[in-house]
Amino acid sequence: MSDMKPITPAPLTYADAGVSIEAGNALVKRIAPLARATARPGADAELGGFGGFFDPRAAGYRDPLLVAANDGVGTKLKLAIETGNHDGVGIDLVAMCVNDLIVQGAEPLFFLDYFASAKLDIATAERVVAGIAEGCRQAGCALIGGETAEMPGMYAAGDYDLAGFSVGAVERGEQLTGKNVAAGDVLIGIASSGAHSNGFSLIRRIIADRGHALAAAAAFAPGMTLGEALLVPTRIYVKALLPVLRGGVGIKALAHITGGGLLENIPRVLPKGARAIVDAPPLPPLFDWLRAEGGIAAGELARTFNCGIGMVVVTSADAATAVIAALTTAGESASRIGRIEAGVRGCDVSGAAASWGSPTPWTASHDA
């Protein structure tokens, strides 16, 4: 009989498995001041509890309907990771959620984020959350909580993922539904700040196929690298639109132009029997560059990118001039881009010869 004693394995800790509780706690301490800076009536924006409280009455609401939205940033994150430029993707995350709330007529009240990685890099995470806090500031909502997850084996080294969730409120009876949109109404386009957070799988394919370096000068944006130009954050339209909505000027519907482009997003806010007719606006330099580099057809542009229009306003013809003036005063670039006609619920985007790279007149159509 052997007198060898069994080997007792060394005790394991969570850190041995690749998860640092200390790093998570350190991050919470760093980002707590960022959250406090987003405090607003209804929320004190303190972090650390199991959930965040919000008081709609303290925010001035009498009989509110709550509206919720969640989203991510998509593969735009890959460009942030590759360039080391993490400062704007948090704004993107907030924008993708709160812009979806304002189209319902809802004021964003609070926001929660989810940050996941294989191993928590505190410095990177702090930059990302600083962007989230800035997005909340731009939207006027409070950052009241979130979650940070370390998941070894789920992500490649250096990668991370983001998701966000926001809740807004609108007084009962004041919500935007688009039910009153009718033939003769006007479409107003509000300029985007770039590609926002959509179409980046195609953008990254173009960059890879053409061998472009993200650190090289951007041909379409003087003074910026390609990476910097592509990572310009999504524009947040909340503070420009809320006063116009509450002023009763005559906005009937709003469409946030995200994945699906102009073609597929505008019909989402139209009633049956209403068709959007869009006169293709001039392509901003970024989109013209993508078109040329990728050989992208006009119709594919219209259903993939915002093509320079981040938000579409539907209003009566009588109110269009006042709405454009109000948006311009608020710092937005707004102009008429089309109209509503009777027809099958959907959208047509049309351009003249030589527009959007097409040698002949063209029309792209989508029936909802």
HELIX and SHEET records of a PDB file:
HELIX    1   1 ALA A   15  ALA A   17  5                                   3    
HELIX    2   2 ILE A   21  ARG A   36  1                                  16    
HELIX    3   3 LYS A   76  THR A   83  1                                   8    
HELIX    4   4 VAL A   89  ILE A  102  1                                  14    
HELIX    5   5 ILE A  122  ALA A  139  1                                  18    
HELIX    6   6 PHE A  200  ARG A  210  1                                  11    
HELIX    7   7 LEU A  226  LEU A  230  1                                   5    
HELIX    8   8 VAL A  238  ARG A  246  1                                   9    
HELIX    9   9 GLY A  261  ASN A  265  1                                   5    
HELIX   10  10 ILE A  266  VAL A  269  5                                   4    
HELIX   11  11 PRO A  285  GLY A  294  1                                  10    
HELIX   12  12 ALA A  298  THR A  304  1                                   7    
HELIX   13  13 ALA A  317  ALA A  319  5                                   3    
HELIX   14  14 ALA A  320  THR A  329  1                                  10    
HELIX   15  15 SER A  355  GLY A  357  5                                   3    
SHEET    1   A 4 PRO A  64  GLY A  72  0                                        
SHEET    2   A 4 TYR A 160  GLU A 171 -1                                        
SHEET    3   A 4 GLU A 107  SER A 117 -1                                        
SHEET    4   A 4 ALA A 142  GLU A 150  1                                        
SHEET    1   B 7 ILE A 251  HIS A 256  0                                        
SHEET    2   B 7 ILE A 309  THR A 315 -1                                        
SHEET    3   B 7 VAL A 186  ALA A 191 -1                                        
SHEET    4   B 7 ALA A 334  ALA A 342 -1                                        
SHEET    5   B 7 ALA A 274  ASP A 279 -1                                        
SHEET    6   B 7 GLY A 346  GLY A 351  1                                        
SHEET    7   B 7 TRP A 362  ASP A 367 -1                                        
END                                                                             
